[in-house]
Amino acid sequence: MLQATNITYTIGSKVLLNHVSLHAKAGELLVIAGPNGAGKSTLLKLLSEKTNLDMGCVTINEKDIMHYTPKELAKIRAVLPQSFSANLPFQVEEVIMMGRYPHFDEYPNETDVHIVKEIIAALEIEHLRDRVYATLSGGEQQRVQLGRVLAQIRTEKEDVSETKYFFLDEPVSSLDLYHQQIVLQTAKYLTQEGYCVIAVLHDLNLISQYADNVLLMYQGHVEAYGSAAHVFTKERIKNVYGLDVHLIEDPVSGQLFIVPDTTLFNSKTNQIITNKPYDNNSSIPVNRTLESI
Amino acid sequence: MKISSKQRIILITLILLLVVFVFLSVGNGALYISPAQVFSIMLHKTGVNGITAFDEGQYNVFWVIRFPRVLLGLLIGAALALSGAALQGLFRNPLADPGLIGISAGASLSAVLMIVFLSTLSTTPYFQYVEGLIGYYTLNIATFIGSCITSLIVFRLSRSNGKTIVTNMLLAGIAINALCGALTGLITYYATDAELRNITFWSLGSLGGASWNTVLTILPFVFTPIVLLPRLSKSLNTLSLGEREASYLGISVDRLKIQIIVLATLAVGSAVAVAGIIGFVGLVVPHVLRMMGGFNQRYILIGSSLAGALLLTGSDLLARILVAPAELPIGIITALIGTPVFIWILIKHKKESQFI
């Protein structure tokens, strides 16, 4: 189990996180949601790496995160970053093998080779195996990076003694509809295998489709914590995102859909444009500047 | 990451070429010694006699002058190229070079200081005592200390909140280089004509000061990085993913930075101390290897030691035979050979080089 108790984190005089507590257990997909600047990525960083907190603590498998060595930590948790290097001069197979680096000293053993082979097959990237990473498209690179972080925490024999954690920072932000589902299906599959997945997601509908629990952040504190149906109420979304929404239940799956109220939204955008908040000092209207871009 | 078969072939070729060039280099110069004679002279030292005849002069030239000089060239070439490769990997910047973090600038400044003020200093009793202890090596030791001090300053300036920031380090390096350059210029302004000539030759580099003493003195400083740096290749490969990703994979990025900078300073500082500034080797050799065989740091680091040693041995051979019995400064040769080779490979591998 991963547990954060009352964590408070400040940089300078700015309080980024204020008394945040959460817990995530094996087999759970926990989503951290909230508007831009709410502290989601900061929280994910504090849960996944050793940081000096102002208050509170993070424990992973009942042990304080500060007591782990970097290598021990690397073996029980992997992090898929929001953005990553685009011009690695290595072959795809070599990049994925990098995920196994914490597990061997000089050269990979059979287990490492086998795991990499398995992951390449599972992600359907066999045809890319010998390509140089830098020559791949953005979506292909993202899948290879996913493969690399999967390789990091994958074990051959199901090891139940120690829960492993998978952190995803906006993993679907630049993916098409199909690949969004692929990534989140992979995350869901991992939870069924006994992993614990903690992800930052923006799309409220994807969240209600996949999340076991949602932690809604707002201005550095926890606004609501629980199941998607419990967290996403009309009033709360209005309060946090400043947006009116309709909640619809899908008659087939029973899933909750959150649809922004477009009529109100349009009048609001118009208001933003006439107020010109991005372009205070210039006489050129914003919509013309946008066109010229 | 395993060394690929192509990379293995390159490394083996480098080793073979190195052996050939060592034999050529010890044999050629003002006095010719044939490879067979070289072999016999070496056997003679171990007590086996009479394979090929050689005379006393050849024996002495070989043991006292040529052999230590070739060994010195091997060590210095390996030190410069290896440090360049490691720093390029650390900064993830193809222009990183031992000069960039202030090593060469500090060495130049202290060398120029010693050359110009040595005569003045020699009259003070304390200095006479020190010089009595270290004698002939005063200049070498001063340059070594100078290079360590500047790279330490650059390193300190790049630290913030207990972390080393690579951008700060490059900027600090540029600042310290400029400052040392200005001070060096100022001192040069006061130098006499004879001192100016000394300064010029020092800054072009030479293996002329080679002796068993110099070889044995720098051996530990160069040998330690040659053994230890390739052991960091896995971490350096990981670092290409980005500092944060490397730390997620269990690499202590900050410790890695300190290890590489200390080892590179040791190697380059000691090389510059005995041979002056030999440019180009640290910058070009790793690039040539990358363009030929790929980016695996294990291959790059091992290959750089070999290719750097090869380049310097070859250059020193040319430096000695081109204008024999005089000799050219070796820095001129490395640049003259290195540049065309580099440009040729650049043109040939334009496509691959875009990923550097």
HADDOCK unambig.tbl for C-alpha pairs under 7 A between the chains (distance, minus, plus):
assign (segid A and resid 70 and name CA) (segid B and resid 250 and name CA) 4.45 0.50 0.50
assign (segid A and resid 70 and name CA) (segid B and resid 251 and name CA) 6.62 0.50 0.50
assign (segid A and resid 70 and name CA) (segid B and resid 252 and name CA) 6.81 0.50 0.50
assign (segid A and resid 71 and name CA) (segid B and resid 250 and name CA) 4.18 0.50 0.50
assign (segid A and resid 73 and name CA) (segid B and resid 250 and name CA) 6.84 0.50 0.50
assign (segid A and resid 74 and name CA) (segid B and resid 248 and name CA) 5.91 0.50 0.50
assign (segid A and resid 74 and name CA) (segid B and resid 249 and name CA) 5.07 0.50 0.50
assign (segid A and resid 74 and name CA) (segid B and resid 250 and name CA) 4.87 0.50 0.50
assign (segid A and resid 78 and name CA) (segid B and resid 248 and name CA) 6.75 0.50 0.50
assign (segid A and resid 79 and name CA) (segid B and resid 248 and name CA) 6.78 0.50 0.50
assign (segid A and resid 85 and name CA) (segid B and resid 241 and name CA) 6.05 0.50 0.50
assign (segid A and resid 85 and name CA) (segid B and resid 242 and name CA) 6.76 0.50 0.50
assign (segid A and resid 87 and name CA) (segid B and resid 355 and name CA) 6.08 0.50 0.50
assign (segid A and resid 88 and name CA) (segid B and resid 240 and name CA) 6.89 0.50 0.50
assign (segid A and resid 89 and name CA) (segid B and resid 295 and name CA) 6.50 0.50 0.50
assign (segid A and resid 89 and name CA) (segid B and resid 355 and name CA) 5.93 0.50 0.50
assign (segid A and resid 94 and name CA) (segid B and resid 1 and name CA) 6.80 0.50 0.50
assign (segid A and resid 98 and name CA) (segid B and resid 238 and name CA) 6.65 0.50 0.50
assign (segid A and resid 99 and name CA) (segid B and resid 249 and name CA) 7.00 0.50 0.50
assign (segid A and resid 102 and name CA) (segid B and resid 249 and name CA) 6.13 0.50 0.50
assign (segid A and resid 102 and name CA) (segid B and resid 250 and name CA) 6.18 0.50 0.50
assign (segid A and resid 107 and name CA) (segid B and resid 1 and name CA) 6.95 0.50 0.50
assign (segid A and resid 107 and name CA) (segid B and resid 2 and name CA) 6.97 0.50 0.50
